[in-house]
Amino acid sequence: MENRTRSAKLMNITAMAAFGTLGYFVAKIPLASEEIAFFRAVIAAVVILAWQLVRGRKFRLPASRKSLILLMASGAMIGFNWIFLFEAYHYTSVSVATLSYYFAPVIVMAACPLLFRERLSLKQIICFACSTAGLVLVISSGGLEGGSSNVTGVGYGLGAAVLYACIILINKSLTGIDGIDRTLLQFLVGLIVMFPYVLFKSGFHVMEAGTVGIMNLLVLGVVHTGIGYCLYFSSLGDLKGQEAAILSYIDPMVACVMSVFVMGEAMGLMQAAGGVMILGFTLYNELGGKTPSHPRQKTGCE
């Protein structure tokens, strides 16, 4: 049992570290955000389907019609969630885009009392207020240091966070379907929704991306999405909820390190302080609870 837990942690950490490098590879793909998102889903769906076939697992649809409709809705949201996140990378630094995007758990925290009649504790209220204050620091410092482009990037990051939060809330009510099957169905629906959007907005220019661009697109689809999601969902069965929640913070930490030290993007003192507040108080909210619920326990959107 101890070996299985250790193996699960290694798979989870690998997946989270890979997710944290997402922005670096997206920046090297000279395509519109919507086209990158589309081909990411295509490649990932093929990889996940192959993984399920190798494991001898049959694809299963949810039992109820309501669950199927909700899954289809969340699949459409995933496609535009990616588009918004990739647009955020274009307008601002990877670190600021990621910190804005990681406000999603705070949105879920605020929405649950309204949608599920869950009462907020004093600790949750304090965490919500402090995380929001951290976001204000990130936005205000972005406007001062990066101008309107930076603010636009934060706006796209928050748009992606809202979509991410909606997907979390939808998945919160879904039961009886394997995590990988759920993700595969969401990707397939996302493809159907994104195809006409890409066709009429920017068209398909993947063959013009060049060798480097196509190689990075393959890494994005195969490693970050296909393999990353399979590792992540395979690890959850042998991890406690709180363990998975805490390990998920490797993702934004790696993203910030990559942004500053590998991509050479600047991060101001106020942005760093705001990021610490967002991640710190969101993590603090995960600690000490009886049934921690983190977005990555519900779905994978990065």
MIRO-113256 format. One record per residue (C-alpha): residue in one letter; y negated, z negated, x negated; residue number from 1. Coordinates in steps of 0.2 Angstrom, whole numbers. Layout:
BEGIN
@rest->a; c2->Y; c3->Z; c1->X; nr->NUM $
...
This chain:
BEGIN
@rest->m; c2->0; c3->0; c1->0; nr->1 $
@rest->e; c2->-12; c3->-4; c1->-14; nr->2 $
@rest->n; c2->-8; c3->13; c1->-22; nr->3 $
@rest->r; c2->-12; c3->22; c1->-6; nr->4 $
@rest->t; c2->-29; c3->12; c1->-4; nr->5 $
@rest->r; c2->-33; c3->16; c1->-22; nr->6 $
@rest->s; c2->-29; c3->35; c1->-19; nr->7 $
@rest->a; c2->-39; c3->35; c1->-3; nr->8 $
@rest->k; c2->-54; c3->27; c1->-12; nr->9 $
@rest->l; c2->-53; c3->41; c1->-26; nr->10 $
@rest->m; c2->-52; c3->55; c1->-13; nr->11 $
@rest->n; c2->-67; c3->47; c1->-3; nr->12 $
@rest->i; c2->-77; c3->45; c1->-19; nr->13 $
@rest->t; c2->-73; c3->63; c1->-24; nr->14 $
@rest->a; c2->-79; c3->70; c1->-7; nr->15 $
@rest->m; c2->-95; c3->59; c1->-7; nr->16 $
@rest->a; c2->-100; c3->64; c1->-25; nr->17 $
@rest->a; c2->-97; c3->83; c1->-20; nr->18 $
@rest->f; c2->-108; c3->81; c1->-5; nr->19 $
@rest->g; c2->-121; c3->74; c1->-16; nr->20 $
@rest->t; c2->-122; c3->90; c1->-26; nr->21 $
@rest->l; c2->-124; c3->101; c1->-11; nr->22 $
@rest->g; c2->-143; c3->105; c1->-14; nr->23 $
@rest->y; c2->-140; c3->110; c1->-32; nr->24 $
@rest->f; c2->-128; c3->124; c1->-26; nr->25 $
@rest->v; c2->-138; c3->129; c1->-11; nr->26 $
@rest->a; c2->-154; c3->132; c1->-22; nr->27 $
@rest->k; c2->-144; c3->145; c1->-32; nr->28 $
@rest->i; c2->-139; c3->156; c1->-17; nr->29 $
@rest->p; c2->-153; c3->169; c1->-13; nr->30 $
@rest->l; c2->-149; c3->170; c1->5; nr->31 $
@rest->a; c2->-158; c3->164; c1->21; nr->32 $
@rest->s; c2->-153; c3->147; c1->26; nr->33 $
@rest->e; c2->-144; c3->153; c1->42; nr->34 $
@rest->e; c2->-134; c3->165; c1->33; nr->35 $
@rest->i; c2->-128; c3->152; c1->20; nr->36 $
@rest->a; c2->-123; c3->141; c1->34; nr->37 $
@rest->f; c2->-113; c3->155; c1->43; nr->38 $
@rest->f; c2->-103; c3->159; c1->27; nr->39 $
@rest->r; c2->-101; c3->141; c1->23; nr->40 $
@rest->a; c2->-92; c3->139; c1->40; nr->41 $
@rest->v; c2->-82; c3->155; c1->38; nr->42 $
@rest->i; c2->-75; c3->150; c1->21; nr->43 $
@rest->a; c2->-73; c3->131; c1->25; nr->44 $
@rest->a; c2->-63; c3->136; c1->41; nr->45 $
@rest->v; c2->-51; c3->147; c1->31; nr->46 $
@rest->v; c2->-48; c3->133; c1->19; nr->47 $
@rest->i; c2->-45; c3->119; c1->32; nr->48 $
@rest->l; c2->-34; c3->131; c1->42; nr->49 $
@rest->a; c2->-24; c3->134; c1->26; nr->50 $
@rest->w; c2->-23; c3->116; c1->22; nr->51 $
@rest->q; c2->-16; c3->112; c1->40; nr->52 $
@rest->l; c2->-3; c3->126; c1->38; nr->53 $
@rest->v; c2->3; c3->119; c1->21; nr->54 $
@rest->r; c2->4; c3->101; c1->29; nr->55 $
@rest->g; c2->14; c3->109; c1->43; nr->56 $
@rest->r; c2->1; c3->103; c1->56; nr->57 $
@rest->k; c2->-2; c3->112; c1->72; nr->58 $
@rest->f; c2->-19; c3->114; c1->78; nr->59 $
@rest->r; c2->-22; c3->104; c1->94; nr->60 $
@rest->l; c2->-36; c3->105; c1->106; nr->61 $
@rest->p; c2->-42; c3->89; c1->115; nr->62 $
@rest->a; c2->-33; c3->84; c1->130; nr->63 $
@rest->s; c2->-47; c3->83; c1->142; nr->64 $
@rest->r; c2->-59; c3->96; c1->147; nr->65 $
@rest->k; c2->-74; c3->85; c1->145; nr->66 $
@rest->s; c2->-69; c3->81; c1->127; nr->67 $
@rest->l; c2->-67; c3->100; c1->124; nr->68 $
@rest->i; c2->-85; c3->103; c1->131; nr->69 $
@rest->l; c2->-92; c3->90; c1->120; nr->70 $
@rest->l; c2->-84; c3->96; c1->105; nr->71 $
@rest->m; c2->-90; c3->114; c1->108; nr->72 $
@rest->a; c2->-108; c3->107; c1->110; nr->73 $
@rest->s; c2->-106; c3->97; c1->94; nr->74 $
@rest->g; c2->-100; c3->112; c1->85; nr->75 $
@rest->a; c2->-115; c3->122; c1->90; nr->76 $
@rest->m; c2->-126; c3->108; c1->83; nr->77 $
@rest->i; c2->-117; c3->107; c1->66; nr->78 $
@rest->g; c2->-122; c3->125; c1->63; nr->79 $
@rest->f; c2->-141; c3->122; c1->66; nr->80 $
@rest->n; c2->-139; c3->105; c1->57; nr->81 $
@rest->w; c2->-135; c3->114; c1->41; nr->82 $
@rest->i; c2->-148; c3->127; c1->44; nr->83 $
@rest->f; c2->-162; c3->114; c1->46; nr->84 $
@rest->l; c2->-155; c3->104; c1->30; nr->85 $
@rest->f; c2->-155; c3->120; c1->20; nr->86 $
@rest->e; c2->-173; c3->124; c1->25; nr->87 $
@rest->a; c2->-178; c3->107; c1->20; nr->88 $
@rest->y; c2->-171; c3->110; c1->3; nr->89 $
@rest->h; c2->-182; c3->126; c1->2; nr->90 $
@rest->y; c2->-198; c3->117; c1->6; nr->91 $
@rest->t; c2->-196; c3->100; c1->-3; nr->92 $
@rest->s; c2->-186; c3->92; c1->-16; nr->93 $
@rest->v; c2->-167; c3->89; c1->-14; nr->94 $
@rest->s; c2->-170; c3->70; c1->-15; nr->95 $
@rest->v; c2->-184; c3->70; c1->-1; nr->96 $
@rest->a; c2->-174; c3->81; c1->10; nr->97 $
@rest->t; c2->-159; c3->70; c1->8; nr->98 $
@rest->l; c2->-168; c3->54; c1->11; nr->99 $
@rest->s; c2->-176; c3->62; c1->27; nr->100 $
@rest->y; c2->-159; c3->68; c1->32; nr->101 $
@rest->y; c2->-151; c3->51; c1->29; nr->102 $
@rest->f; c2->-162; c3->43; c1->43; nr->103 $
@rest->a; c2->-149; c3->49; c1->55; nr->104 $
@rest->p; c2->-140; c3->32; c1->55; nr->105 $
@rest->v; c2->-156; c3->24; c1->60; nr->106 $
@rest->i; c2->-158; c3->36; c1->74; nr->107 $
@rest->v; c2->-141; c3->32; c1->80; nr->108 $
@rest->m; c2->-144; c3->13; c1->79; nr->109 $
@rest->a; c2->-160; c3->15; c1->90; nr->110 $
@rest->a; c2->-151; c3->27; c1->103; nr->111 $
@rest->c; c2->-135; c3->16; c1->106; nr->112 $
@rest->p; c2->-143; c3->3; c1->116; nr->113 $
@rest->l; c2->-150; c3->17; c1->128; nr->114 $
@rest->l; c2->-134; c3->27; c1->129; nr->115 $
@rest->f; c2->-120; c3->14; c1->127; nr->116 $
@rest->r; c2->-129; c3->-2; c1->133; nr->117 $
@rest->e; c2->-126; c3->-10; c1->116; nr->118 $
@rest->r; c2->-138; c3->-24; c1->112; nr->119 $
@rest->l; c2->-147; c3->-24; c1->95; nr->120 $
@rest->s; c2->-146; c3->-39; c1->85; nr->121 $
@rest->l; c2->-161; c3->-47; c1->76; nr->122 $
@rest->k; c2->-154; c3->-40; c1->60; nr->123 $
@rest->q; c2->-152; c3->-23; c1->67; nr->124 $
@rest->i; c2->-170; c3->-23; c1->73; nr->125 $
@rest->i; c2->-176; c3->-28; c1->56; nr->126 $
@rest->c; c2->-166; c3->-15; c1->47; nr->127 $
@rest->f; c2->-173; c3->-2; c1->59; nr->128 $
@rest->a; c2->-191; c3->-7; c1->57; nr->129 $
@rest->c; c2->-189; c3->-8; c1->38; nr->130 $
@rest->s; c2->-180; c3->9; c1->37; nr->131 $
@rest->t; c2->-193; c3->17; c1->47; nr->132 $
@rest->a; c2->-206; c3->10; c1->36; nr->133 $
@rest->g; c2->-197; c3->18; c1->21; nr->134 $
@rest->l; c2->-197; c3->35; c1->30; nr->135 $
@rest->v; c2->-216; c3->33; c1->32; nr->136 $
@rest->l; c2->-218; c3->30; c1->14; nr->137 $
@rest->v; c2->-207; c3->46; c1->10; nr->138 $
@rest->i; c2->-217; c3->56; c1->22; nr->139 $
@rest->s; c2->-234; c3->50; c1->17; nr->140 $
@rest->s; c2->-231; c3->51; c1->-2; nr->141 $
@rest->g; c2->-224; c3->69; c1->1; nr->142 $
@rest->g; c2->-240; c3->74; c1->10; nr->143 $
@rest->l; c2->-250; c3->67; c1->-4; nr->144 $
@rest->e; c2->-240; c3->74; c1->-19; nr->145 $
@rest->g; c2->-233; c3->90; c1->-12; nr->146 $
@rest->g; c2->-245; c3->96; c1->1; nr->147 $
@rest->s; c2->-240; c3->104; c1->18; nr->148 $
@rest->s; c2->-224; c3->112; c1->11; nr->149 $
@rest->n; c2->-217; c3->95; c1->7; nr->150 $
@rest->v; c2->-221; c3->89; c1->24; nr->151 $
@rest->t; c2->-213; c3->104; c1->32; nr->152 $
@rest->g; c2->-197; c3->100; c1->21; nr->153 $
@rest->v; c2->-197; c3->82; c1->28; nr->154 $
@rest->g; c2->-199; c3->89; c1->46; nr->155 $
@rest->y; c2->-184; c3->100; c1->43; nr->156 $
@rest->g; c2->-174; c3->85; c1->36; nr->157 $
@rest->l; c2->-179; c3->75; c1->51; nr->158 $
@rest->g; c2->-174; c3->89; c1->62; nr->159 $
@rest->a; c2->-157; c3->90; c1->54; nr->160 $
@rest->a; c2->-156; c3->71; c1->55; nr->161 $
@rest->v; c2->-159; c3->71; c1->74; nr->162 $
@rest->l; c2->-145; c3->84; c1->76; nr->163 $
@rest->y; c2->-133; c3->74; c1->65; nr->164 $
@rest->a; c2->-137; c3->59; c1->76; nr->165 $
@rest->c; c2->-133; c3->69; c1->91; nr->166 $
@rest->i; c2->-116; c3->74; c1->84; nr->167 $
@rest->i; c2->-112; c3->56; c1->79; nr->168 $
@rest->l; c2->-116; c3->50; c1->97; nr->169 $
@rest->i; c2->-105; c3->64; c1->104; nr->170 $
@rest->n; c2->-91; c3->60; c1->92; nr->171 $
@rest->k; c2->-93; c3->42; c1->97; nr->172 $
@rest->s; c2->-86; c3->45; c1->114; nr->173 $
@rest->l; c2->-72; c3->57; c1->108; nr->174 $
@rest->t; c2->-54; c3->50; c1->106; nr->175 $
@rest->g; c2->-36; c3->57; c1->104; nr->176 $
@rest->i; c2->-40; c3->71; c1->92; nr->177 $
@rest->d; c2->-37; c3->72; c1->73; nr->178 $
@rest->g; c2->-53; c3->72; c1->62; nr->179 $
@rest->i; c2->-48; c3->88; c1->53; nr->180 $
@rest->d; c2->-43; c3->97; c1->69; nr->181 $
@rest->r; c2->-60; c3->91; c1->77; nr->182 $
@rest->t; c2->-70; c3->98; c1->62; nr->183 $
@rest->l; c2->-60; c3->115; c1->62; nr->184 $
@rest->l; c2->-64; c3->117; c1->80; nr->185 $
@rest->q; c2->-83; c3->112; c1->77; nr->186 $
@rest->f; c2->-84; c3->125; c1->63; nr->187 $
@rest->l; c2->-76; c3->139; c1->74; nr->188 $
@rest->v; c2->-88; c3->136; c1->88; nr->189 $
@rest->g; c2->-103; c3->135; c1->75; nr->190 $
@rest->l; c2->-98; c3->152; c1->69; nr->191 $
@rest->i; c2->-98; c3->159; c1->87; nr->192 $
@rest->v; c2->-115; c3->152; c1->90; nr->193 $
@rest->m; c2->-123; c3->156; c1->73; nr->194 $
@rest->f; c2->-117; c3->174; c1->72; nr->195 $
@rest->p; c2->-129; c3->182; c1->84; nr->196 $
@rest->y; c2->-143; c3->170; c1->78; nr->197 $
@rest->v; c2->-140; c3->176; c1->60; nr->198 $
@rest->l; c2->-138; c3->195; c1->66; nr->199 $
@rest->f; c2->-155; c3->195; c1->75; nr->200 $
@rest->k; c2->-165; c3->183; c1->64; nr->201 $
@rest->s; c2->-162; c3->189; c1->46; nr->202 $
@rest->g; c2->-146; c3->200; c1->46; nr->203 $
@rest->f; c2->-132; c3->199; c1->34; nr->204 $
@rest->h; c2->-136; c3->202; c1->16; nr->205 $
@rest->v; c2->-122; c3->193; c1->7; nr->206 $
@rest->m; c2->-118; c3->208; c1->-4; nr->207 $
@rest->e; c2->-135; c3->207; c1->-11; nr->208 $
@rest->a; c2->-134; c3->189; c1->-17; nr->209 $
@rest->g; c2->-127; c3->195; c1->-34; nr->210 $
@rest->t; c2->-112; c3->187; c1->-43; nr->211 $
@rest->v; c2->-120; c3->170; c1->-46; nr->212 $
@rest->g; c2->-125; c3->169; c1->-28; nr->213 $
@rest->i; c2->-108; c3->173; c1->-21; nr->214 $
@rest->m; c2->-99; c3->162; c1->-33; nr->215 $
@rest->n; c2->-111; c3->147; c1->-28; nr->216 $
@rest->l; c2->-108; c3->152; c1->-10; nr->217 $
@rest->l; c2->-89; c3->151; c1->-13; nr->218 $
@rest->v; c2->-91; c3->134; c1->-21; nr->219 $
@rest->l; c2->-101; c3->128; c1->-6; nr->220 $
@rest->g; c2->-88; c3->134; c1->6; nr->221 $
@rest->v; c2->-72; c3->130; c1->-3; nr->222 $
@rest->v; c2->-76; c3->114; c1->-13; nr->223 $
@rest->h; c2->-90; c3->105; c1->-4; nr->224 $
@rest->t; c2->-84; c3->109; c1->14; nr->225 $
@rest->g; c2->-66; c3->114; c1->15; nr->226 $
@rest->i; c2->-59; c3->103; c1->1; nr->227 $
@rest->g; c2->-72; c3->90; c1->3; nr->228 $
@rest->y; c2->-69; c3->87; c1->22; nr->229 $
@rest->c; c2->-50; c3->88; c1->19; nr->230 $
@rest->l; c2->-51; c3->74; c1->6; nr->231 $
@rest->y; c2->-63; c3->64; c1->16; nr->232 $
@rest->f; c2->-53; c3->64; c1->33; nr->233 $
@rest->s; c2->-37; c3->62; c1->23; nr->234 $
@rest->s; c2->-44; c3->46; c1->15; nr->235 $
@rest->l; c2->-50; c3->37; c1->31; nr->236 $
@rest->g; c2->-32; c3->32; c1->37; nr->237 $
@rest->d; c2->-30; c3->20; c1->22; nr->238 $
@rest->l; c2->-48; c3->13; c1->21; nr->239 $
@rest->k; c2->-56; c3->0; c1->31; nr->240 $
@rest->g; c2->-71; c3->6; c1->41; nr->241 $
@rest->q; c2->-84; c3->-4; c1->30; nr->242 $
@rest->e; c2->-76; c3->2; c1->14; nr->243 $
@rest->a; c2->-79; c3->20; c1->20; nr->244 $
@rest->a; c2->-96; c3->16; c1->26; nr->245 $
@rest->i; c2->-101; c3->9; c1->9; nr->246 $
@rest->l; c2->-93; c3->23; c1->-1; nr->247 $
@rest->s; c2->-103; c3->35; c1->9; nr->248 $
@rest->y; c2->-119; c3->30; c1->0; nr->249 $
@rest->i; c2->-113; c3->38; c1->-15; nr->250 $
@rest->d; c2->-119; c3->55; c1->-7; nr->251 $
@rest->p; c2->-137; c3->51; c1->-6; nr->252 $
@rest->m; c2->-137; c3->42; c1->-23; nr->253 $
@rest->v; c2->-129; c3->57; c1->-32; nr->254 $
@rest->a; c2->-141; c3->69; c1->-23; nr->255 $
@rest->c; c2->-156; c3->59; c1->-29; nr->256 $
@rest->v; c2->-150; c3->59; c1->-47; nr->257 $
@rest->m; c2->-146; c3->78; c1->-47; nr->258 $
@rest->s; c2->-163; c3->81; c1->-40; nr->259 $
@rest->v; c2->-173; c3->71; c1->-53; nr->260 $
@rest->f; c2->-162; c3->73; c1->-69; nr->261 $
@rest->v; c2->-153; c3->89; c1->-67; nr->262 $
@rest->m; c2->-164; c3->100; c1->-56; nr->263 $
@rest->g; c2->-180; c3->93; c1->-64; nr->264 $
@rest->e; c2->-188; c3->89; c1->-47; nr->265 $
@rest->a; c2->-202; c3->76; c1->-47; nr->266 $
@rest->m; c2->-200; c3->59; c1->-37; nr->267 $
@rest->g; c2->-215; c3->49; c1->-35; nr->268 $
@rest->l; c2->-215; c3->30; c1->-35; nr->269 $
@rest->m; c2->-219; c3->29; c1->-16; nr->270 $
@rest->q; c2->-205; c3->41; c1->-12; nr->271 $
@rest->a; c2->-193; c3->31; c1->-23; nr->272 $
@rest->a; c2->-198; c3->15; c1->-14; nr->273 $
@rest->g; c2->-196; c3->23; c1->3; nr->274 $
@rest->g; c2->-179; c3->29; c1->-2; nr->275 $
@rest->v; c2->-173; c3->12; c1->-7; nr->276 $
@rest->m; c2->-179; c3->5; c1->9; nr->277 $
@rest->i; c2->-171; c3->18; c1->20; nr->278 $
@rest->l; c2->-154; c3->17; c1->10; nr->279 $
@rest->g; c2->-155; c3->-1; c1->7; nr->280 $
@rest->f; c2->-158; c3->-7; c1->24; nr->281 $
@rest->t; c2->-146; c3->5; c1->32; nr->282 $
@rest->l; c2->-133; c3->-1; c1->20; nr->283 $
@rest->y; c2->-138; c3->-19; c1->24; nr->284 $
@rest->n; c2->-135; c3->-16; c1->42; nr->285 $
@rest->e; c2->-117; c3->-10; c1->38; nr->286 $
@rest->l; c2->-113; c3->-26; c1->29; nr->287 $
@rest->g; c2->-106; c3->-42; c1->38; nr->288 $
@rest->g; c2->-103; c3->-34; c1->54; nr->289 $
@rest->k; c2->-86; c3->-34; c1->63; nr->290 $
@rest->t; c2->-84; c3->-16; c1->67; nr->291 $
@rest->p; c2->-96; c3->-6; c1->56; nr->292 $
@rest->s; c2->-99; c3->12; c1->62; nr->293 $
@rest->h; c2->-106; c3->24; c1->50; nr->294 $
@rest->p; c2->-109; c3->43; c1->54; nr->295 $
@rest->r; c2->-96; c3->48; c1->41; nr->296 $
@rest->q; c2->-83; c3->39; c1->51; nr->297 $
@rest->k; c2->-86; c3->50; c1->66; nr->298 $
@rest->t; c2->-89; c3->68; c1->59; nr->299 $
@rest->g; c2->-94; c3->77; c1->43; nr->300 $
@rest->c; c2->-111; c3->86; c1->43; nr->301 $
@rest->e; c2->-116; c3->88; c1->26; nr->302 $
